[in-house]
């Protein structure tokens, strides 16, 4: 496994660096009650709601006003940002990679506007990433390899010198299709049983475990 030597480390966002499930649910509730006048979640939504883009959800629920609902979602998400949780150690991990001369990038199915909100809450500067790929950048989404391939291109990286980190089956499959190894994390949205059978290069149970598998040195400074 090249995890400890790979110069480029590409990250998923939701379930890998931050947990936005509470914020997303808060936002959906505000939109459904305020705009549609109904409870959330409605019947008939796929079980894997958090893996879907909001626009897809609204096209299923109310195709006749999907654009209006999406705009309401965009407006409400910042109002729910106080419910975003940052996984313990995630912010330091990105900083430590940079300090070690490694090149982190971000490849997410989430839109750029909400991605920047999440990063702000996490205290991670977008400039810490060599490349950022979001929902607006490719028509395809993971598990299709297109987002990761674009991330490699923007980072000026080769698949042989890069590794992807994500919490879902779609991440493992997309990385493999892009010719890369993947570290799957189990502290996010998916359980070990969802990931292990897909054969990721490694599985990390915590951010500290992930940092160890990446061979990251901790740069915390020394007390004065």
RAZICOR-V384515 format. One record per helix or strand of 3 or more residues. SS is the DSSP state (H for helix, E for strand). FROM is the first residue (numbers start at 1). TO is the last residue. Records with the same first field share a line. If there is no record, write none. Layout:
BEGIN
SS = FROM-TO + FROM-TO
END
This chain:
BEGIN
E = 8-11 + 103-107 + 162-166 + 181-185 + 202-204
H = 21-36 + 49-51 + 54-61 + 63-83 + 90-99 + 112-122 + 126-128 + 146-155 + 159-161 + 169-177 + 192-198 + 207-214
END
